[in-house]
């Protein structure tokens, strides 16, 4: 019997903080604010769907 697996549409994203240049990995669909672990600047905000990313996206991780 063949099993079907749905692939998620959300991804993890590697971003760089515009203030301190720290790189960290965040989830693409955030449900709360994501802040930089070094300088506490907001990197992504929830919008009801995909997060509004306020940092430079370096790579989308699959």
Order of alpha helices (4+ residues) and beta strands (2+ residues): beta-beta-beta-beta-beta-beta
